[in-house]
Amino acid sequence: MEFHQELDARGLKCPLPILRCKKALADVGSGEILKVIATDPGSVKDFQAFCKQTGHEMLSVGEDGNAPQKEFIFYIRKRVA
């Protein structure tokens, strides 16, 4: 999937991935896509709740089981203002 910016949140625990995502979304344009890579297993529910509360669109949630540590990959579209 094409994206406009990537955020590496590997190794960070809650709430840091969400806080970094919020900051990264402030730097992308309305309707643009942010790719987030996280290793915290709780990040799946955290990002789903974050998107629901803020109006951003979760386009995709995936896992990379081939990495040394399981990685969760999110594609989030910034809400259109």
C-alpha positions in Angstrom: 0.0 0.0 0.0 1.3 3.5 -0.8 1.8 5.8 2.1 3.1 9.4 2.7 5.0 8.9 5.9 6.3 6.1 8.1 6.5 5.9 11.8 8.8 3.4 13.5 7.3 2.7 17.0 9.2 -0.6 17.5 10.2 -1.3 21.0 7.9 1.3 22.5 5.2 0.5 25.0 1.8 2.1 25.6 1.1 5.0 25.4 4.2 6.0 23.4 3.2 4.5 20.0 -0.1 6.4 20.2 1.5 9.6 21.2 4.1 9.4 18.4 1.3 8.5 15.9 -0.7 11.6 17.0 2.4 13.8 16.4 3.2 12.2 13.1 -0.4 12.7 11.9 -0.1 16.4 12.6 2.7 16.5 10.1 0.8 14.8 7.2 -1.9 16.4 5.1 -5.6 15.8 5.3 -6.5 12.4 3.7 -2.8 11.3 3.6 -1.7 7.9 4.8 0.6 7.1 7.7 2.3 3.7 8.0 3.0 2.7 11.6 5.2 -0.3 12.7 4.9 -1.3 16.3 5.9 -4.3 18.4 3.7 -3.8 21.4 0.9 -6.5 21.3 -1.5 -4.1 22.9 -1.0 -1.6 20.1 -3.7 -3.4 17.9 -6.5 -2.5 20.3 -4.9 0.9 21.1 -4.7 2.0 17.5 -8.2 0.8 16.8 -9.6 2.8 19.7 -7.4 5.8 18.8 -8.9 5.9 15.2 -12.4 5.4 16.5 -12.1 8.3 18.9 -10.2 10.7 16.6 -12.0 10.0 13.3 -8.9 8.8 11.5 -9.5 5.8 9.2 -7.7 2.5 9.9 -7.1 1.2 6.4 -5.2 -2.0 7.3 -3.8 -3.9 10.2 -1.2 -6.6 9.6 1.5 -8.7 11.2 5.0 -9.5 10.2 5.9 -12.7 11.9 9.2 -13.0 10.0 10.8 -10.2 12.0 12.9 -11.0 15.0 10.1 -9.7 17.2 6.5 -9.8 15.9 5.6 -6.5 14.3 2.2 -5.0 13.8 1.8 -2.8 10.7 -0.9 -0.2 10.5 -2.0 2.1 7.7 -4.0 5.1 8.9 -5.6 7.7 6.8 -5.7 11.1 8.4 -9.3 12.4 8.6 -10.3 15.0 6.1 -10.7 18.3 7.8 
